[in-house]
Amino acid sequence: MVAITKVVRRISKTLFFILTSVIVARLTGSPERWFNHDLAVRMATFFYGNGEIGADNFYTLYFYVSVATVFTLTAIIYVSTMTLIRIKRK
């Protein structure tokens, strides 16, 4: 019975993380709107080289920045929520 409880808690935590990441991704929107274009140009130059900056590289860069931002924010929200739940239980 204890093993089933652990499995259910882990599944619920995983589902909570996934749901939170979907919500954060929807709320942040497109990275073209909130990410500085000049910083994107500098990052693309650093990663791809001076002559290799094209539209496809920009979309790839925006995608990676968006994923990193969403998962960072989701991890912060997740850890904060789990800490609050742990404090509330005691």
Secondary structure as UniProt FT lines:
FT   HELIX           2..28
FT   HELIX           31..34
FT   HELIX           37..48
FT   HELIX           55..89
//
